[in-house]
Amino acid sequence: MSVDITTFGCRLNTYESEVIRKQAGAAGLDDAIVFNTCAVTGEAVRQARQAIRKAGRDNPGRTIIVTGCAAQTEPGTFADMDEVDLVLGNAEKLTVEAYRNPADFGVEATEKIRVNDIMSVRENAPQFVEAIEGRTRAFVQVQNGCDHRCTFCIIPYGRGNSRSVPMGAVTAQVRKLVENGYREVVITGVDITSYGADLPGNPRLGTLVRAVLRHVPELERLRISSIDSIEADDELMRAIAEEERLMPHLHLSLQSGDDMILKRMKRRHLRADAIGFCNEARRLRPDMVFGADLIAGFPTETDAMFEQSLAIVDECGLAHLHVFPFSPRSGTPAARMPQLERAIVKQRAVRLRERGEAARLASYRNDVGNVRSVLIERPGHGRTEHFAPVDVGAGEPGDIIEARIVSAGPKGLSATPADKAA
């Protein structure tokens, strides 16, 4: 049997799962299941535990390894599970040595844990993968960790402090992926707008984006993952304005639309900053589309404060929302703040999601009649430059098809290849 990997959470985890596959293969690990977990919410941890229990029932005798952010932040939770043979930290999971000699994996809970202090990790060694299994776009890790301490967030304790991959290594990885047939690459990390602060010369994210596009002219589409808009540098804004191969879709880490809540979250931007960034980015690139993370029911959030989060969807012109009901994470300051009733948190999350669904449908409908460039992900289906799902009725995975949008619905767009459109 092979090594099966189940990935939870972010694009960075997806990328790192391919590194795990490569390292486990090099170590000769076989007949194993690896769970690469997420810790962003309590629900994410619950889902991982549920999946592990099911895997144990369905696969008696197979080795089960748990890693990722949840394993890093609460290793004992997983080591205490009878189904689990080994718990690896976020640094350990990327090494060949971690997967050698499965017979030596511990039986007692304390022996199962191989998790070191993530804060002691100072460098982000480039990890090279040649493909992302089952995907037509590839991810490239440019940064890991976070130096900020938002009051709700456990991730710095799972990922450590911010560490950047040198620009030359990033460019080399992108070039290799393009040579292997990838036409779209996504730059990813934990806090990518902090990129370069730990590198000689302190290059910024915009410098990296321009370097990749300049040195890999064969790359057809470059996409960047979630950004903190307050840290967007001048070179990144110039890239938005001038680089057609940089996709006109940005996902913003907003979290709230209310200034007092943003301060209590210890965010670095205010409401006006977010609105100003969206207006400026759209001025530079009129077809820019925005997504955003928003938290519903943060401690002390009043009805009026929540209304500010609803309103910012329209004021920023957001088209896609990732809505998180506030989840207190043990060890974070927000977990010690006065909590809202869970019913209120859930109700506000529903209202935000409804607002997000309406905004997404409006964005889709605005696209009807336009010709879009569609990267096909599976036969006849792909995504536009704005990451909108679209049925084209033509094309194979990896193709890029010019298509005219003919209709829109809650699940996405329908299109006709442009050379066949009336």
Contacts in CASP RR format, 6 or more apart in sequence:
PFRMAT RR
TARGET T0000
AUTHOR 0000-0000-0000
METHOD contacts of the structure
MODEL  1
MSVDITTFGCRLNTYESEVIRKQAGAAGLDDAIVFNTCAVTGEAVRQARQ
AIRKAGRDNPGRTIIVTGCAAQTEPGTFADMDEVDLVLGNAEKLTVEAYR
NPADFGVEATEKIRVNDIMSVRENAPQFVEAIEGRTRAFVQVQNGCDHRC
TFCIIPYGRGNSRSVPMGAVTAQVRKLVENGYREVVITGVDITSYGADLP
GNPRLGTLVRAVLRHVPELERLRISSIDSIEADDELMRAIAEEERLMPHL
HLSLQSGDDMILKRMKRRHLRADAIGFCNEARRLRPDMVFGADLIAGFPT
ETDAMFEQSLAIVDECGLAHLHVFPFSPRSGTPAARMPQLERAIVKQRAV
RLRERGEAARLASYRNDVGNVRSVLIERPGHGRTEHFAPVDVGAGEPGDI
IEARIVSAGPKGLSATPADKAA
1 30 0 8 1.000
1 31 0 8 1.000
1 62 0 8 1.000
2 30 0 8 1.000
3 21 0 8 1.000
3 24 0 8 1.000
3 25 0 8 1.000
3 29 0 8 1.000
3 30 0 8 1.000
3 32 0 8 1.000
3 33 0 8 1.000
3 34 0 8 1.000
4 32 0 8 1.000
4 33 0 8 1.000
4 34 0 8 1.000
5 17 0 8 1.000
5 20 0 8 1.000
5 21 0 8 1.000
5 33 0 8 1.000
5 34 0 8 1.000
5 35 0 8 1.000
5 36 0 8 1.000
6 33 0 8 1.000
6 34 0 8 1.000
6 35 0 8 1.000
6 36 0 8 1.000
6 51 0 8 1.000
6 55 0 8 1.000
7 13 0 8 1.000
7 14 0 8 1.000
7 17 0 8 1.000
7 36 0 8 1.000
8 35 0 8 1.000
8 36 0 8 1.000
8 37 0 8 1.000
8 38 0 8 1.000
8 44 0 8 1.000
8 47 0 8 1.000
8 48 0 8 1.000
8 70 0 8 1.000
9 38 0 8 1.000
9 40 0 8 1.000
9 44 0 8 1.000
10 38 0 8 1.000
10 40 0 8 1.000
10 188 0 8 1.000
10 189 0 8 1.000
11 139 0 8 1.000
11 186 0 8 1.000
11 188 0 8 1.000
11 189 0 8 1.000
11 225 0 8 1.000
12 139 0 8 1.000
12 141 0 8 1.000
12 144 0 8 1.000
12 188 0 8 1.000
12 189 0 8 1.000
12 190 0 8 1.000
13 36 0 8 1.000
13 38 0 8 1.000
13 68 0 8 1.000
13 69 0 8 1.000
14 132 0 8 1.000
14 139 0 8 1.000
15 127 0 8 1.000
15 129 0 8 1.000
15 132 0 8 1.000
15 139 0 8 1.000
15 140 0 8 1.000
15 141 0 8 1.000
15 188 0 8 1.000
16 36 0 8 1.000
16 68 0 8 1.000
16 93 0 8 1.000
16 94 0 8 1.000
16 127 0 8 1.000
16 141 0 8 1.000
17 34 0 8 1.000
17 36 0 8 1.000
18 129 0 8 1.000
18 131 0 8 1.000
18 132 0 8 1.000
18 133 0 8 1.000
19 93 0 8 1.000
19 94 0 8 1.000
19 127 0 8 1.000
19 129 0 8 1.000
20 34 0 8 1.000
20 36 0 8 1.000
20 67 0 8 1.000
20 93 0 8 1.000
20 94 0 8 1.000
21 133 0 8 1.000
22 129 0 8 1.000
23 94 0 8 1.000
23 95 0 8 1.000
23 96 0 8 1.000
23 98 0 8 1.000
23 99 0 8 1.000
24 32 0 8 1.000
24 34 0 8 1.000
24 99 0 8 1.000
25 99 0 8 1.000
26 96 0 8 1.000
27 96 0 8 1.000
27 97 0 8 1.000
27 98 0 8 1.000
27 99 0 8 1.000
27 100 0 8 1.000
28 99 0 8 1.000
28 100 0 8 1.000
29 63 0 8 1.000
29 99 0 8 1.000
29 100 0 8 1.000
29 102 0 8 1.000
31 61 0 8 1.000
31 62 0 8 1.000
31 63 0 8 1.000
32 62 0 8 1.000
32 63 0 8 1.000
32 64 0 8 1.000
32 65 0 8 1.000
32 99 0 8 1.000
32 102 0 8 1.000
33 55 0 8 1.000
33 59 0 8 1.000
33 62 0 8 1.000
33 63 0 8 1.000
33 64 0 8 1.000
33 65 0 8 1.000
34 65 0 8 1.000
34 66 0 8 1.000
34 67 0 8 1.000
35 48 0 8 1.000
35 51 0 8 1.000
35 52 0 8 1.000
35 55 0 8 1.000
35 64 0 8 1.000
35 65 0 8 1.000
35 66 0 8 1.000
35 67 0 8 1.000
36 67 0 8 1.000
36 68 0 8 1.000
36 93 0 8 1.000
37 44 0 8 1.000
37 45 0 8 1.000
37 48 0 8 1.000
37 66 0 8 1.000
37 67 0 8 1.000
37 68 0 8 1.000
37 69 0 8 1.000
37 70 0 8 1.000
37 71 0 8 1.000
37 78 0 8 1.000
38 44 0 8 1.000
38 45 0 8 1.000
38 48 0 8 1.000
38 68 0 8 1.000
38 69 0 8 1.000
38 70 0 8 1.000
39 45 0 8 1.000
39 68 0 8 1.000
39 69 0 8 1.000
39 70 0 8 1.000
39 72 0 8 1.000
39 73 0 8 1.000
39 74 0 8 1.000
39 154 0 8 1.000
39 155 0 8 1.000
39 158 0 8 1.000
39 329 0 8 1.000
40 69 0 8 1.000
40 153 0 8 1.000
40 154 0 8 1.000
40 155 0 8 1.000
40 324 0 8 1.000
41 324 0 8 1.000
41 325 0 8 1.000
41 327 0 8 1.000
41 329 0 8 1.000
42 327 0 8 1.000
42 329 0 8 1.000
43 327 0 8 1.000
44 70 0 8 1.000
45 70 0 8 1.000
45 74 0 8 1.000
45 77 0 8 1.000
48 66 0 8 1.000
48 70 0 8 1.000
49 77 0 8 1.000
49 78 0 8 1.000
49 81 0 8 1.000
52 64 0 8 1.000
52 66 0 8 1.000
52 78 0 8 1.000
52 81 0 8 1.000
52 83 0 8 1.000
52 84 0 8 1.000
53 81 0 8 1.000
53 83 0 8 1.000
55 62 0 8 1.000
55 64 0 8 1.000
55 83 0 8 1.000
56 62 0 8 1.000
56 64 0 8 1.000
56 83 0 8 1.000
63 85 0 8 1.000
63 86 0 8 1.000
63 102 0 8 1.000
63 105 0 8 1.000
64 83 0 8 1.000
64 84 0 8 1.000
64 85 0 8 1.000
64 86 0 8 1.000
65 84 0 8 1.000
65 85 0 8 1.000
65 86 0 8 1.000
65 87 0 8 1.000
65 88 0 8 1.000
65 99 0 8 1.000
66 78 0 8 1.000
66 84 0 8 1.000
66 86 0 8 1.000
66 87 0 8 1.000
66 88 0 8 1.000
67 87 0 8 1.000
67 88 0 8 1.000
67 89 0 8 1.000
67 90 0 8 1.000
67 92 0 8 1.000
67 93 0 8 1.000
68 88 0 8 1.000
68 89 0 8 1.000
68 90 0 8 1.000
68 93 0 8 1.000
68 158 0 8 1.000
69 90 0 8 1.000
69 154 0 8 1.000
69 155 0 8 1.000
69 158 0 8 1.000
69 159 0 8 1.000
70 77 0 8 1.000
70 78 0 8 1.000
71 78 0 8 1.000
71 87 0 8 1.000
71 88 0 8 1.000
71 89 0 8 1.000
71 90 0 8 1.000
71 115 0 8 1.000
72 89 0 8 1.000
72 90 0 8 1.000
72 115 0 8 1.000
72 118 0 8 1.000
72 157 0 8 1.000
72 158 0 8 1.000
72 159 0 8 1.000
73 154 0 8 1.000
73 157 0 8 1.000
73 158 0 8 1.000
75 87 0 8 1.000
75 89 0 8 1.000
75 113 0 8 1.000
75 115 0 8 1.000
76 87 0 8 1.000
76 109 0 8 1.000
76 113 0 8 1.000
78 84 0 8 1.000
78 87 0 8 1.000
79 87 0 8 1.000
79 109 0 8 1.000
79 110 0 8 1.000
79 112 0 8 1.000
79 113 0 8 1.000
80 109 0 8 1.000
84 112 0 8 1.000
85 102 0 8 1.000
85 105 0 8 1.000
85 106 0 8 1.000
85 112 0 8 1.000
86 102 0 8 1.000
86 105 0 8 1.000
86 106 0 8 1.000
86 112 0 8 1.000
86 114 0 8 1.000
87 112 0 8 1.000
87 113 0 8 1.000
87 114 0 8 1.000
87 115 0 8 1.000
88 98 0 8 1.000
88 114 0 8 1.000
88 115 0 8 1.000
89 114 0 8 1.000
89 115 0 8 1.000
89 116 0 8 1.000
89 118 0 8 1.000
90 118 0 8 1.000
90 158 0 8 1.000
90 159 0 8 1.000
90 160 0 8 1.000
91 116 0 8 1.000
91 118 0 8 1.000
91 121 0 8 1.000
92 98 0 8 1.000
92 114 0 8 1.000
92 115 0 8 1.000
92 116 0 8 1.000
94 125 0 8 1.000
94 127 0 8 1.000
98 114 0 8 1.000
105 112 0 8 1.000
106 112 0 8 1.000
118 157 0 8 1.000
118 158 0 8 1.000
118 159 0 8 1.000
118 160 0 8 1.000
119 160 0 8 1.000
119 161 0 8 1.000
121 160 0 8 1.000
121 161 0 8 1.000
121 163 0 8 1.000
122 161 0 8 1.000
122 163 0 8 1.000
123 163 0 8 1.000
124 141 0 8 1.000
124 143 0 8 1.000
124 144 0 8 1.000
124 163 0 8 1.000
124 164 0 8 1.000
124 165 0 8 1.000
126 141 0 8 1.000
126 165 0 8 1.000
126 166 0 8 1.000
126 169 0 8 1.000
126 170 0 8 1.000
126 173 0 8 1.000
127 141 0 8 1.000
128 172 0 8 1.000
128 173 0 8 1.000
128 176 0 8 1.000
129 138 0 8 1.000
130 176 0 8 1.000
130 177 0 8 1.000
130 180 0 8 1.000
131 138 0 8 1.000
131 177 0 8 1.000
131 180 0 8 1.000
131 182 0 8 1.000
132 138 0 8 1.000
132 139 0 8 1.000
135 377 0 8 1.000
136 182 0 8 1.000
136 183 0 8 1.000
136 184 0 8 1.000
136 375 0 8 1.000
136 376 0 8 1.000
136 377 0 8 1.000
136 397 0 8 1.000
136 398 0 8 1.000
137 182 0 8 1.000
137 183 0 8 1.000
137 184 0 8 1.000
137 185 0 8 1.000
137 186 0 8 1.000
137 221 0 8 1.000
137 223 0 8 1.000
137 375 0 8 1.000
137 377 0 8 1.000
138 177 0 8 1.000
138 182 0 8 1.000
138 184 0 8 1.000
138 185 0 8 1.000
138 186 0 8 1.000
139 185 0 8 1.000
139 186 0 8 1.000
139 188 0 8 1.000
140 170 0 8 1.000
140 173 0 8 1.000
140 174 0 8 1.000
140 177 0 8 1.000
140 185 0 8 1.000
140 186 0 8 1.000
140 187 0 8 1.000
140 188 0 8 1.000
141 165 0 8 1.000
141 188 0 8 1.000
141 189 0 8 1.000
142 164 0 8 1.000
142 165 0 8 1.000
142 170 0 8 1.000
142 187 0 8 1.000
142 188 0 8 1.000
142 189 0 8 1.000
142 192 0 8 1.000
142 195 0 8 1.000
142 208 0 8 1.000
143 162 0 8 1.000
143 163 0 8 1.000
143 164 0 8 1.000
143 165 0 8 1.000
143 189 0 8 1.000
143 190 0 8 1.000
143 191 0 8 1.000
143 192 0 8 1.000
143 194 0 8 1.000
143 195 0 8 1.000
143 196 0 8 1.000
144 159 0 8 1.000
144 160 0 8 1.000
144 162 0 8 1.000
144 163 0 8 1.000
144 189 0 8 1.000
144 190 0 8 1.000
145 155 0 8 1.000
145 156 0 8 1.000
145 159 0 8 1.000
145 160 0 8 1.000
145 161 0 8 1.000
145 162 0 8 1.000
145 163 0 8 1.000
145 189 0 8 1.000
145 190 0 8 1.000
145 191 0 8 1.000
146 153 0 8 1.000
146 155 0 8 1.000
146 156 0 8 1.000
146 159 0 8 1.000
146 160 0 8 1.000
146 161 0 8 1.000
146 162 0 8 1.000
146 190 0 8 1.000
146 191 0 8 1.000
146 194 0 8 1.000
147 156 0 8 1.000
147 161 0 8 1.000
147 162 0 8 1.000
147 191 0 8 1.000
147 194 0 8 1.000
147 197 0 8 1.000
148 156 0 8 1.000
148 191 0 8 1.000
148 194 0 8 1.000
148 266 0 8 1.000
148 268 0 8 1.000
149 156 0 8 1.000
149 266 0 8 1.000
150 255 0 8 1.000
150 265 0 8 1.000
150 266 0 8 1.000
150 267 0 8 1.000
151 264 0 8 1.000
151 265 0 8 1.000
151 266 0 8 1.000
151 332 0 8 1.000
151 333 0 8 1.000
151 334 0 8 1.000
151 337 0 8 1.000
152 255 0 8 1.000
152 265 0 8 1.000
152 295 0 8 1.000
152 298 0 8 1.000
152 326 0 8 1.000
152 329 0 8 1.000
152 332 0 8 1.000
152 334 0 8 1.000
153 329 0 8 1.000
153 332 0 8 1.000
154 329 0 8 1.000
154 331 0 8 1.000
154 332 0 8 1.000
155 190 0 8 1.000
157 331 0 8 1.000
159 190 0 8 1.000
162 190 0 8 1.000
162 191 0 8 1.000
162 194 0 8 1.000
162 197 0 8 1.000
162 198 0 8 1.000
163 198 0 8 1.000
164 194 0 8 1.000
164 195 0 8 1.000
164 196 0 8 1.000
164 197 0 8 1.000
164 198 0 8 1.000
164 199 0 8 1.000
166 199 0 8 1.000
167 199 0 8 1.000
167 203 0 8 1.000
167 207 0 8 1.000
167 208 0 8 1.000
167 211 0 8 1.000
168 211 0 8 1.000
170 187 0 8 1.000
170 208 0 8 1.000
170 211 0 8 1.000
170 212 0 8 1.000
171 211 0 8 1.000
171 212 0 8 1.000
171 215 0 8 1.000
171 216 0 8 1.000
174 185 0 8 1.000
174 212 0 8 1.000
174 216 0 8 1.000
174 219 0 8 1.000
175 215 0 8 1.000
175 216 0 8 1.000
175 218 0 8 1.000
177 185 0 8 1.000
178 185 0 8 1.000
178 216 0 8 1.000
178 218 0 8 1.000
178 219 0 8 1.000
181 398 0 8 1.000
183 219 0 8 1.000
183 220 0 8 1.000
183 221 0 8 1.000
183 375 0 8 1.000
183 398 0 8 1.000
183 400 0 8 1.000
184 220 0 8 1.000
184 221 0 8 1.000
184 222 0 8 1.000
184 223 0 8 1.000
184 247 0 8 1.000
184 375 0 8 1.000
185 212 0 8 1.000
185 219 0 8 1.000
185 221 0 8 1.000
185 222 0 8 1.000
185 223 0 8 1.000
186 222 0 8 1.000
186 223 0 8 1.000
186 224 0 8 1.000
186 225 0 8 1.000
187 208 0 8 1.000
187 209 0 8 1.000
187 212 0 8 1.000
187 222 0 8 1.000
187 223 0 8 1.000
187 224 0 8 1.000
187 225 0 8 1.000
188 225 0 8 1.000
189 225 0 8 1.000
191 228 0 8 1.000
192 205 0 8 1.000
192 224 0 8 1.000
192 225 0 8 1.000
192 226 0 8 1.000
192 227 0 8 1.000
193 205 0 8 1.000
193 227 0 8 1.000
193 228 0 8 1.000
193 229 0 8 1.000
193 231 0 8 1.000
193 232 0 8 1.000
193 233 0 8 1.000
193 236 0 8 1.000
194 228 0 8 1.000
194 231 0 8 1.000
195 203 0 8 1.000
195 204 0 8 1.000
195 205 0 8 1.000
195 208 0 8 1.000
196 202 0 8 1.000
196 203 0 8 1.000
196 204 0 8 1.000
196 205 0 8 1.000
196 208 0 8 1.000
204 233 0 8 1.000
204 235 0 8 1.000
204 236 0 8 1.000
205 224 0 8 1.000
205 227 0 8 1.000
205 231 0 8 1.000
205 232 0 8 1.000
205 233 0 8 1.000
205 235 0 8 1.000
205 236 0 8 1.000
206 233 0 8 1.000
206 235 0 8 1.000
206 236 0 8 1.000
206 238 0 8 1.000
206 239 0 8 1.000
207 233 0 8 1.000
207 235 0 8 1.000
209 222 0 8 1.000
209 224 0 8 1.000
209 235 0 8 1.000
209 236 0 8 1.000
209 239 0 8 1.000
209 243 0 8 1.000
209 246 0 8 1.000
210 235 0 8 1.000
210 238 0 8 1.000
210 239 0 8 1.000
210 243 0 8 1.000
212 219 0 8 1.000
212 222 0 8 1.000
213 219 0 8 1.000
213 222 0 8 1.000
213 239 0 8 1.000
213 243 0 8 1.000
213 245 0 8 1.000
213 246 0 8 1.000
219 245 0 8 1.000
220 245 0 8 1.000
220 400 0 8 1.000
221 245 0 8 1.000
221 247 0 8 1.000
221 373 0 8 1.000
221 375 0 8 1.000
221 385 0 8 1.000
221 400 0 8 1.000
222 243 0 8 1.000
222 245 0 8 1.000
222 246 0 8 1.000
222 247 0 8 1.000
223 246 0 8 1.000
223 247 0 8 1.000
223 249 0 8 1.000
223 387 0 8 1.000
224 246 0 8 1.000
224 250 0 8 1.000
225 251 0 8 1.000
226 251 0 8 1.000
226 252 0 8 1.000
226 253 0 8 1.000
226 293 0 8 1.000
227 250 0 8 1.000
227 251 0 8 1.000
227 252 0 8 1.000
227 253 0 8 1.000
228 252 0 8 1.000
228 253 0 8 1.000
228 268 0 8 1.000
228 269 0 8 1.000
229 250 0 8 1.000
229 252 0 8 1.000
229 253 0 8 1.000
229 254 0 8 1.000
229 269 0 8 1.000
229 273 0 8 1.000
229 274 0 8 1.000
229 277 0 8 1.000
229 278 0 8 1.000
230 268 0 8 1.000
230 269 0 8 1.000
230 273 0 8 1.000
230 277 0 8 1.000
231 268 0 8 1.000
232 277 0 8 1.000
237 280 0 8 1.000
237 281 0 8 1.000
237 284 0 8 1.000
239 246 0 8 1.000
240 246 0 8 1.000
240 248 0 8 1.000
240 281 0 8 1.000
240 284 0 8 1.000
240 285 0 8 1.000
240 288 0 8 1.000
241 284 0 8 1.000
241 285 0 8 1.000
247 385 0 8 1.000
247 386 0 8 1.000
247 387 0 8 1.000
248 285 0 8 1.000
248 287 0 8 1.000
248 288 0 8 1.000
248 289 0 8 1.000
248 385 0 8 1.000
248 386 0 8 1.000
249 288 0 8 1.000
249 289 0 8 1.000
249 290 0 8 1.000
249 291 0 8 1.000
249 385 0 8 1.000
249 386 0 8 1.000
249 387 0 8 1.000
250 281 0 8 1.000
250 288 0 8 1.000
250 289 0 8 1.000
250 290 0 8 1.000
250 291 0 8 1.000
251 290 0 8 1.000
251 291 0 8 1.000
251 292 0 8 1.000
251 293 0 8 1.000
251 320 0 8 1.000
251 322 0 8 1.000
252 274 0 8 1.000
252 277 0 8 1.000
252 278 0 8 1.000
252 290 0 8 1.000
252 291 0 8 1.000
252 292 0 8 1.000
252 293 0 8 1.000
252 316 0 8 1.000
252 318 0 8 1.000
253 292 0 8 1.000
253 293 0 8 1.000
254 274 0 8 1.000
254 292 0 8 1.000
254 293 0 8 1.000
254 294 0 8 1.000
254 312 0 8 1.000
254 316 0 8 1.000
255 262 0 8 1.000
255 265 0 8 1.000
255 267 0 8 1.000
255 293 0 8 1.000
255 294 0 8 1.000
255 295 0 8 1.000
255 298 0 8 1.000
256 262 0 8 1.000
256 265 0 8 1.000
256 267 0 8 1.000
256 294 0 8 1.000
256 295 0 8 1.000
256 298 0 8 1.000
256 301 0 8 1.000
256 305 0 8 1.000
256 308 0 8 1.000
256 309 0 8 1.000
257 271 0 8 1.000
257 274 0 8 1.000
257 294 0 8 1.000
257 308 0 8 1.000
257 309 0 8 1.000
257 311 0 8 1.000
257 312 0 8 1.000
258 271 0 8 1.000
258 301 0 8 1.000
258 305 0 8 1.000
258 306 0 8 1.000
258 308 0 8 1.000
258 309 0 8 1.000
259 270 0 8 1.000
259 271 0 8 1.000
259 308 0 8 1.000
260 300 0 8 1.000
260 305 0 8 1.000
261 298 0 8 1.000
261 300 0 8 1.000
261 301 0 8 1.000
261 305 0 8 1.000
261 308 0 8 1.000
261 309 0 8 1.000
262 269 0 8 1.000
262 270 0 8 1.000
262 271 0 8 1.000
264 298 0 8 1.000
264 299 0 8 1.000
264 300 0 8 1.000
264 334 0 8 1.000
264 337 0 8 1.000
265 295 0 8 1.000
265 298 0 8 1.000
265 334 0 8 1.000
266 333 0 8 1.000
271 308 0 8 1.000
271 312 0 8 1.000
274 312 0 8 1.000
274 316 0 8 1.000
275 312 0 8 1.000
275 315 0 8 1.000
275 316 0 8 1.000
278 290 0 8 1.000
278 316 0 8 1.000
278 317 0 8 1.000
281 288 0 8 1.000
281 290 0 8 1.000
282 288 0 8 1.000
287 385 0 8 1.000
287 386 0 8 1.000
289 319 0 8 1.000
289 320 0 8 1.000
289 363 0 8 1.000
289 386 0 8 1.000
289 387 0 8 1.000
289 388 0 8 1.000
290 316 0 8 1.000
290 317 0 8 1.000
290 318 0 8 1.000
290 319 0 8 1.000
290 320 0 8 1.000
291 318 0 8 1.000
291 319 0 8 1.000
291 320 0 8 1.000
291 321 0 8 1.000
291 322 0 8 1.000
292 313 0 8 1.000
292 316 0 8 1.000
292 318 0 8 1.000
292 320 0 8 1.000
292 321 0 8 1.000
292 322 0 8 1.000
293 321 0 8 1.000
293 322 0 8 1.000
293 324 0 8 1.000
294 309 0 8 1.000
294 321 0 8 1.000
294 322 0 8 1.000
294 323 0 8 1.000
294 324 0 8 1.000
294 352 0 8 1.000
295 323 0 8 1.000
295 324 0 8 1.000
295 325 0 8 1.000
295 326 0 8 1.000
296 306 0 8 1.000
296 309 0 8 1.000
296 323 0 8 1.000
296 324 0 8 1.000
296 325 0 8 1.000
296 326 0 8 1.000
296 345 0 8 1.000
296 348 0 8 1.000
296 349 0 8 1.000
296 351 0 8 1.000
296 352 0 8 1.000
297 306 0 8 1.000
297 325 0 8 1.000
297 326 0 8 1.000
297 340 0 8 1.000
297 344 0 8 1.000
297 345 0 8 1.000
297 348 0 8 1.000
297 349 0 8 1.000
298 326 0 8 1.000
298 334 0 8 1.000
298 340 0 8 1.000
299 326 0 8 1.000
299 328 0 8 1.000
299 334 0 8 1.000
299 337 0 8 1.000
299 338 0 8 1.000
299 339 0 8 1.000
299 340 0 8 1.000
300 337 0 8 1.000
300 338 0 8 1.000
301 340 0 8 1.000
301 348 0 8 1.000
306 348 0 8 1.000
306 351 0 8 1.000
309 352 0 8 1.000
310 351 0 8 1.000
310 352 0 8 1.000
310 355 0 8 1.000
312 318 0 8 1.000
313 321 0 8 1.000
313 352 0 8 1.000
313 355 0 8 1.000
313 356 0 8 1.000
313 359 0 8 1.000
314 359 0 8 1.000
317 359 0 8 1.000
318 356 0 8 1.000
318 359 0 8 1.000
319 359 0 8 1.000
319 360 0 8 1.000
319 362 0 8 1.000
319 363 0 8 1.000
319 386 0 8 1.000
320 356 0 8 1.000
320 359 0 8 1.000
320 360 0 8 1.000
320 363 0 8 1.000
320 387 0 8 1.000
321 352 0 8 1.000
321 353 0 8 1.000
321 355 0 8 1.000
321 356 0 8 1.000
321 359 0 8 1.000
321 360 0 8 1.000
323 349 0 8 1.000
323 352 0 8 1.000
323 353 0 8 1.000
323 356 0 8 1.000
324 349 0 8 1.000
325 345 0 8 1.000
325 346 0 8 1.000
325 348 0 8 1.000
325 349 0 8 1.000
326 334 0 8 1.000
326 340 0 8 1.000
326 345 0 8 1.000
328 334 0 8 1.000
328 335 0 8 1.000
328 339 0 8 1.000
329 335 0 8 1.000
357 410 0 8 1.000
360 410 0 8 1.000
361 408 0 8 1.000
361 409 0 8 1.000
361 410 0 8 1.000
363 386 0 8 1.000
363 388 0 8 1.000
364 388 0 8 1.000
364 408 0 8 1.000
364 409 0 8 1.000
364 412 0 8 1.000
364 413 0 8 1.000
365 408 0 8 1.000
365 409 0 8 1.000
367 384 0 8 1.000
367 386 0 8 1.000
367 388 0 8 1.000
367 405 0 8 1.000
367 408 0 8 1.000
367 413 0 8 1.000
368 405 0 8 1.000
368 406 0 8 1.000
368 407 0 8 1.000
368 408 0 8 1.000
368 413 0 8 1.000
369 404 0 8 1.000
369 405 0 8 1.000
369 406 0 8 1.000
370 404 0 8 1.000
370 405 0 8 1.000
371 402 0 8 1.000
371 403 0 8 1.000
371 404 0 8 1.000
371 405 0 8 1.000
371 418 0 8 1.000
371 421 0 8 1.000
372 384 0 8 1.000
372 385 0 8 1.000
372 386 0 8 1.000
372 388 0 8 1.000
372 390 0 8 1.000
372 402 0 8 1.000
372 403 0 8 1.000
372 404 0 8 1.000
372 405 0 8 1.000
372 413 0 8 1.000
372 415 0 8 1.000
373 384 0 8 1.000
373 385 0 8 1.000
373 400 0 8 1.000
373 401 0 8 1.000
373 402 0 8 1.000
373 403 0 8 1.000
374 382 0 8 1.000
374 383 0 8 1.000
374 384 0 8 1.000
374 390 0 8 1.000
374 392 0 8 1.000
374 400 0 8 1.000
374 401 0 8 1.000
374 402 0 8 1.000
374 403 0 8 1.000
374 415 0 8 1.000
375 382 0 8 1.000
375 383 0 8 1.000
375 398 0 8 1.000
375 399 0 8 1.000
375 400 0 8 1.000
376 382 0 8 1.000
376 392 0 8 1.000
376 395 0 8 1.000
376 396 0 8 1.000
376 397 0 8 1.000
376 398 0 8 1.000
376 399 0 8 1.000
376 400 0 8 1.000
376 401 0 8 1.000
377 383 0 8 1.000
377 397 0 8 1.000
377 398 0 8 1.000
378 397 0 8 1.000
379 395 0 8 1.000
379 396 0 8 1.000
379 397 0 8 1.000
380 391 0 8 1.000
380 392 0 8 1.000
380 393 0 8 1.000
380 394 0 8 1.000
380 395 0 8 1.000
380 396 0 8 1.000
381 389 0 8 1.000
381 390 0 8 1.000
381 391 0 8 1.000
381 392 0 8 1.000
381 393 0 8 1.000
382 389 0 8 1.000
382 390 0 8 1.000
382 391 0 8 1.000
382 392 0 8 1.000
383 389 0 8 1.000
383 390 0 8 1.000
384 390 0 8 1.000
384 413 0 8 1.000
388 412 0 8 1.000
388 413 0 8 1.000
389 411 0 8 1.000
389 412 0 8 1.000
389 413 0 8 1.000
390 403 0 8 1.000
390 405 0 8 1.000
390 412 0 8 1.000
390 413 0 8 1.000
390 414 0 8 1.000
390 415 0 8 1.000
391 412 0 8 1.000
391 413 0 8 1.000
391 414 0 8 1.000
391 415 0 8 1.000
392 401 0 8 1.000
392 403 0 8 1.000
392 415 0 8 1.000
392 416 0 8 1.000
392 417 0 8 1.000
393 417 0 8 1.000
394 401 0 8 1.000
394 417 0 8 1.000
395 401 0 8 1.000
401 417 0 8 1.000
401 418 0 8 1.000
402 417 0 8 1.000
402 418 0 8 1.000
402 419 0 8 1.000
403 415 0 8 1.000
403 416 0 8 1.000
403 417 0 8 1.000
403 418 0 8 1.000
403 421 0 8 1.000
404 415 0 8 1.000
404 416 0 8 1.000
404 417 0 8 1.000
404 418 0 8 1.000
404 421 0 8 1.000
405 413 0 8 1.000
405 414 0 8 1.000
405 415 0 8 1.000
406 414 0 8 1.000
406 415 0 8 1.000
406 416 0 8 1.000
406 421 0 8 1.000
407 413 0 8 1.000
407 414 0 8 1.000
408 414 0 8 1.000
END
